[in-house]
Amino acid sequence: MMNINPSTVQQADSDGEPDPRVERSERALRQAMHDLLFEGAFDEVTVQQIVARAGVSRGTFYARYRNKDDALLASLEGMLASLEHGLAQEQPARLIAAAELLTHIDSAGRVRDALAAGGKLEQVLDYMGDVLAEQMQRRFDVFGVKAAMPPALAARMLSAAFMEMLRWWADRPERPDARVMDAEFHRMARRMLRGGPG
């Protein structure tokens, strides 16, 4: 898990807005991590390589992250938050941007390989499941159904189902279309949340 909540790291200016320099540094660090994972296994990446590629100081890195594992998970969290933000005005509403996430994962095969080679893939997938459960629970009302069970439990169960679907999908040599998988997941989610075959 991340050591620091990213929202507490960003410094606000006098108007209460996030400091654009902080946002630039965080974007640069995320991009550097992503680029380095295209070049080799996660266990070969060093903090010095990340800060050099991002063009920031080690102090800037350590003001945000405890280590490169924290930076990796923050990068994942940022990507998932961006996908969630894209759902804001959608109709009909979805719980998560499943099609977009699957498409992203499909295009990031080298990153997946780097994480697997560095022994981090399962940790990243577990963390992804945690973040997706939080996103789903936040969106239950927008999704238009009430959970027939405690919302936190329903969100965890749906997240686990999505992660199993993701693993199944990623293992297929001929993968079904990401939009089809998204539609199937959301049909199943509506049935479960309504407490019946719906």
C-alpha positions as CSV (number, residue, x, y, z in Angstrom):
1,M,0.0,0.0,0.0
2,M,1.1,3.6,-0.5
3,N,2.7,5.3,2.4
4,I,1.1,8.7,1.7
5,N,-2.3,9.7,0.5
6,P,-1.5,11.6,-2.7
7,S,-4.2,14.2,-1.9
8,T,-2.3,15.3,1.2
9,V,1.0,15.7,-0.7
10,Q,-0.2,18.3,-3.2
11,Q,0.5,21.8,-1.9
12,A,-2.2,24.3,-2.5
13,D,-1.6,27.9,-3.6
14,S,-3.3,30.9,-2.0
15,D,-6.5,30.2,-3.9
16,G,-6.7,26.6,-2.6
17,E,-5.8,25.2,-6.0
18,P,-3.1,22.4,-6.3
19,D,0.3,23.8,-7.1
20,P,0.9,23.2,-10.9
21,R,4.6,22.5,-10.2
22,V,3.6,19.6,-7.9
23,E,1.3,18.2,-10.5
24,R,4.0,18.5,-13.2
25,S,6.4,16.6,-11.0
26,E,4.0,13.9,-10.2
27,R,3.1,13.5,-13.9
28,A,6.8,13.4,-14.8
29,L,7.5,10.7,-12.1
30,R,4.5,8.6,-13.3
31,Q,5.7,8.9,-17.0
32,A,9.3,8.0,-16.0
33,M,8.1,4.9,-14.2
34,H,6.0,3.8,-17.1
35,D,8.9,4.4,-19.6
36,L,11.4,2.5,-17.5
37,L,9.1,-0.5,-17.3
38,F,9.0,-0.6,-21.0
39,E,12.8,-1.0,-20.9
40,G,13.3,-3.7,-18.3
41,A,12.0,-5.6,-15.2
42,F,10.7,-3.7,-12.2
43,D,13.4,-5.1,-9.9
44,E,16.0,-3.5,-12.2
45,V,14.5,0.0,-12.0
46,T,16.1,2.3,-9.4
47,V,14.9,5.4,-7.8
48,Q,17.9,7.2,-9.3
49,Q,16.8,6.2,-12.8
50,I,13.2,7.4,-12.1
51,V,14.2,10.8,-10.9
52,A,16.8,11.2,-13.6
53,R,14.2,10.3,-16.3
54,A,11.6,12.6,-14.7
55,G,14.0,15.5,-14.3
56,V,13.3,15.9,-10.6
57,S,15.3,15.7,-7.4
58,R,15.5,12.7,-5.1
59,G,14.0,15.0,-2.4
60,T,10.9,15.6,-4.7
61,F,10.5,11.8,-5.1
62,Y,10.8,11.1,-1.4
63,A,8.4,13.9,-0.4
64,R,5.8,11.8,-2.2
65,Y,6.8,8.2,-2.0
66,R,8.5,5.9,0.5
67,N,10.1,3.9,-2.3
68,K,9.7,2.8,-5.9
69,D,6.8,0.4,-4.9
70,D,4.9,3.4,-3.6
71,A,5.6,5.2,-6.8
72,L,4.4,2.3,-8.9
73,L,1.1,2.0,-6.9
74,A,0.6,5.8,-7.1
75,S,1.0,5.6,-10.8
76,L,-1.6,2.9,-11.0
77,E,-4.0,4.8,-8.7
78,G,-3.6,7.9,-10.9
79,M,-4.5,6.0,-14.0
80,L,-7.5,4.4,-12.4
81,A,-8.7,7.8,-11.0
82,S,-8.4,9.3,-14.5
83,L,-10.6,6.5,-15.9
84,E,-13.1,7.0,-13.1
85,H,-13.2,10.8,-13.8
86,G,-14.1,10.0,-17.4
87,L,-17.3,8.3,-16.2
88,A,-18.7,11.4,-14.6
89,Q,-21.2,12.4,-17.3
90,E,-21.9,9.0,-18.9
91,Q,-25.4,7.8,-19.6
92,P,-26.1,5.0,-19.0
93,A,-23.8,5.0,-16.0
94,R,-21.2,2.4,-15.5
95,L,-19.5,1.4,-12.2
96,I,-16.0,1.3,-13.7
97,A,-14.4,2.1,-17.1
98,A,-13.9,-1.6,-17.8
99,A,-13.5,-1.4,-21.5
100,E,-11.0,1.4,-21.3
101,L,-9.1,-0.4,-18.5
102,L,-8.9,-3.7,-20.5
103,T,-7.8,-1.8,-23.6
104,H,-5.0,-0.1,-21.6
105,I,-3.9,-3.4,-20.2
106,D,-3.9,-4.9,-23.7
107,S,-1.6,-2.2,-24.9
108,A,0.7,-2.4,-21.9
109,G,2.0,-6.0,-22.5
110,R,5.7,-5.0,-22.0
111,V,4.8,-3.3,-18.7
112,R,2.9,-6.4,-17.5
113,D,6.0,-8.5,-18.5
114,A,8.3,-6.1,-16.6
115,L,6.1,-6.3,-13.5
116,A,5.9,-10.1,-13.7
117,A,9.7,-10.4,-14.2
118,G,10.2,-8.2,-11.1
119,G,7.7,-10.2,-9.0
120,K,5.3,-7.3,-8.7
121,L,2.4,-8.2,-11.0
122,E,0.2,-9.9,-8.3
123,Q,0.7,-7.0,-5.9
124,V,-0.3,-4.5,-8.6
125,L,-3.4,-6.6,-9.5
126,D,-4.4,-6.9,-5.8
127,Y,-4.0,-3.1,-5.4
128,M,-6.0,-2.5,-8.6
129,G,-8.8,-4.7,-7.1
130,D,-8.8,-2.6,-3.9
131,V,-9.0,0.7,-5.8
132,L,-11.7,-0.6,-8.1
133,A,-13.8,-1.8,-5.2
134,E,-13.6,1.8,-3.7
135,Q,-14.6,3.3,-7.1
136,M,-17.5,0.9,-7.5
137,Q,-18.9,1.6,-4.0
138,R,-18.7,5.4,-4.7
139,R,-20.7,4.9,-7.9
140,F,-23.5,2.7,-6.7
141,D,-26.0,5.6,-6.5
142,V,-25.0,6.9,-9.9
143,F,-25.2,3.4,-11.3
144,G,-28.9,3.4,-10.4
145,V,-29.3,0.5,-8.1
146,K,-29.0,-0.1,-4.4
147,A,-26.9,-3.0,-3.1
148,A,-29.1,-5.8,-1.6
149,M,-26.2,-6.5,0.8
150,P,-23.8,-4.2,2.7
151,P,-22.3,-1.8,0.0
152,A,-18.7,-2.5,1.0
153,L,-19.2,-6.2,0.6
154,A,-21.0,-5.8,-2.7
155,A,-18.2,-3.7,-4.0
156,R,-15.5,-6.2,-2.9
157,M,-17.4,-9.0,-4.5
158,L,-17.9,-7.1,-7.8
159,S,-14.2,-6.1,-7.8
160,A,-13.1,-9.7,-7.3
161,A,-15.4,-10.8,-10.2
162,F,-14.0,-8.1,-12.5
163,M,-10.4,-9.0,-11.6
164,E,-11.1,-12.7,-12.4
165,M,-12.6,-11.6,-15.7
166,L,-9.6,-9.5,-16.4
167,R,-7.2,-12.4,-15.7
168,W,-9.3,-14.8,-17.9
169,W,-9.4,-12.2,-20.7
170,A,-5.7,-11.4,-20.5
171,D,-4.8,-15.1,-20.8
172,R,-6.8,-15.6,-24.1
173,P,-4.8,-15.7,-27.3
174,E,-7.9,-14.4,-29.1
175,R,-9.4,-11.9,-26.7
176,P,-13.1,-10.9,-26.9
177,D,-13.7,-7.2,-27.6
178,A,-13.2,-5.1,-24.5
179,R,-16.6,-3.4,-25.0
180,V,-18.3,-6.8,-24.9
181,M,-16.5,-7.7,-21.7
182,D,-17.5,-4.3,-20.2
183,A,-21.2,-4.9,-21.1
184,E,-21.1,-8.4,-19.7
185,F,-19.6,-7.2,-16.4
186,H,-22.1,-4.5,-16.0
187,R,-25.0,-6.8,-16.8
188,M,-23.8,-9.2,-14.1
189,A,-23.2,-6.2,-11.7
190,R,-26.8,-5.0,-12.1
191,R,-28.2,-8.5,-11.5
192,M,-26.2,-8.9,-8.4
193,L,-27.0,-5.4,-7.0
194,R,-30.7,-5.8,-7.6
195,G,-30.6,-9.1,-5.7
196,G,-32.2,-11.1,-8.5
197,P,-32.0,-12.3,-12.0
198,G,-33.0,-8.7,-13.3
